[in-house]
């Protein structure tokens, strides 16, 4: 009868068989066979059950995923800064070109009519290329009423005039054509002149 060891293995011992044929005894020994029977209680021997295809595997996170995301964000941020810088440079360039173009066109003498404190008068504004400025005022009979000198320049798209006597005037100029502008005072030391508008024509 097969024997069973502690590991749950069954062993079959070798058997010997003898036959007498024609006075000669022939004996044969069958080889020993060993049959191993695995115990059903696998955990008792520290053995692991083969994995079934339906078993779930723990998720594995690839190393470096966080670093890659950070690099992408940094690259996008860098591109954004470059674009902002390009737009800023373009804006400054356009603004400087606009100022230079307007300043060159504005140089010369311009005549317009005002109604200041209820009195109608004509003014001759002379913008010189060196930055100097002169205003001459006349009544309706052509008699000169006033002469005032100062300096002028463009700032943020506005004409700024600083009188030598300490006054100031800021105005916007809308070009109608190369020889006509709509001139509107937006700041003045005389509050009564803020908002006055005239049409200047090149002389």
SVG drawing of the C-alpha trace seen along z (x, -y; Angstrom):
<svg xmlns="http://www.w3.org/2000/svg" viewBox="-21 -146 39 173">
<polyline fill="none" stroke="black" stroke-width="0.4" points="0.0,0.0 1.5,-3.4 2.9,-5.4 2.0,-9.1 4.7,-11.3 4.2,-14.5 4.3,-16.8 1.3,-15.0 3.3,-13.0 2.5,-9.4 5.3,-7.0 5.1,-3.6 7.9,-1.2 9.8,0.9 8.3,4.4 10.2,7.6 8.8,10.3 10.3,13.8 9.2,16.3 10.5,19.9 10.8,20.6 12.2,23.9 14.1,24.3 15.6,20.8 14.4,18.2 13.9,14.8 13.5,11.9 12.6,8.4 12.5,5.3 10.2,2.5 11.7,-1.0 10.6,-3.0 7.9,-5.5 7.3,-8.6 4.0,-10.4 3.7,-13.7 0.3,-14.8 0.2,-18.5 -1.8,-19.2 -4.9,-21.3 -3.9,-23.4 -1.3,-25.5 -1.0,-28.2 0.2,-25.8 3.4,-25.2 4.0,-28.9 3.1,-28.2 1.3,-30.7 -1.6,-30.0 -1.0,-30.8 -2.5,-34.2 -5.8,-34.0 -6.5,-36.4 -9.4,-38.0 -7.2,-39.0 -6.7,-42.7 -3.1,-44.0 -2.1,-47.0 -1.8,-50.3 1.7,-51.3 2.5,-55.0 5.3,-55.8 8.1,-57.8 8.6,-61.3 5.0,-62.0 4.9,-65.0 8.2,-66.4 7.0,-66.1 3.8,-68.1 5.9,-70.8 8.1,-71.1 5.1,-71.5 3.7,-74.2 7.0,-76.0 7.3,-75.9 3.8,-77.3 4.5,-80.1 7.8,-80.9 6.0,-81.1 3.4,-83.4 6.0,-85.7 7.8,-85.9 4.5,-86.8 3.7,-89.5 7.2,-90.9 6.8,-91.0 3.4,-92.7 4.8,-95.3 7.7,-96.0 5.4,-96.3 3.1,-98.6 5.9,-100.9 7.2,-100.9 3.8,-101.8 3.3,-104.5 6.7,-106.1 6.1,-106.0 2.7,-107.6 4.1,-110.3 6.9,-111.0 4.5,-111.1 2.0,-113.4 4.8,-115.7 6.2,-116.0 2.7,-116.7 1.8,-119.2 4.8,-121.4 3.7,-124.7 1.1,-127.5 -2.6,-126.7 -5.5,-129.1 -8.8,-128.6 -11.7,-130.5 -12.7,-130.3 -15.4,-131.7 -13.6,-132.3 -15.6,-133.7 -18.3,-135.0 -15.7,-136.7 -15.1,-135.5 -11.5,-135.5 -9.1,-134.0 -6.0,-132.2 -2.9,-131.4 -0.9,-128.5 2.6,-128.0 4.3,-124.6 8.0,-124.7 10.1,-121.6 12.5,-122.6 9.7,-122.3 9.1,-126.1 5.5,-127.4 3.7,-130.8 0.1,-131.7 -1.3,-135.0 -4.9,-136.0 -6.9,-138.5 -10.4,-140.0 -12.9,-139.9 -11.4,-143.2 -8.0,-141.5 -6.4,-143.5 -3.9,-141.5 -4.9,-140.9 -2.2,-138.7 1.1,-137.0 2.2,-134.1 5.3,-131.9 6.1,-128.5 7.1,-124.9 5.1,-122.0 5.5,-118.2 3.3,-115.1 2.6,-112.8 0.3,-109.8 -1.3,-111.0 -2.1,-114.5 -0.5,-117.9 0.9,-119.5 1.8,-123.2 3.7,-124.8 3.5,-128.6 6.5,-130.6 4.3,-132.6 3.5,-129.3 0.2,-128.3 -0.4,-125.0 -2.8,-123.5 -3.4,-119.8 -5.4,-119.0 -6.4,-116.2 -6.1,-116.5 -8.2,-114.5 -7.0,-114.7 -9.7,-115.5 -7.1,-115.7 -3.4,-116.7 -4.3,-120.4 -7.3,-120.3 -7.5,-119.1 -10.2,-119.1 -8.5,-120.6 -10.1,-120.0 -8.7,-121.3 -8.9,-118.6 -6.8,-120.3 -6.0,-124.0 -4.9,-126.2 -8.0,-128.4 -10.9,-126.0 -13.2,-128.0 -11.3,-126.8 -11.5,-123.1 -13.8,-121.5 -13.4,-124.2 -13.1,-122.9 -12.1,-124.5 -11.1,-123.5 -7.6,-124.4 -6.5,-124.9 -3.0,-125.0 -1.7,-128.4"/>
</svg>
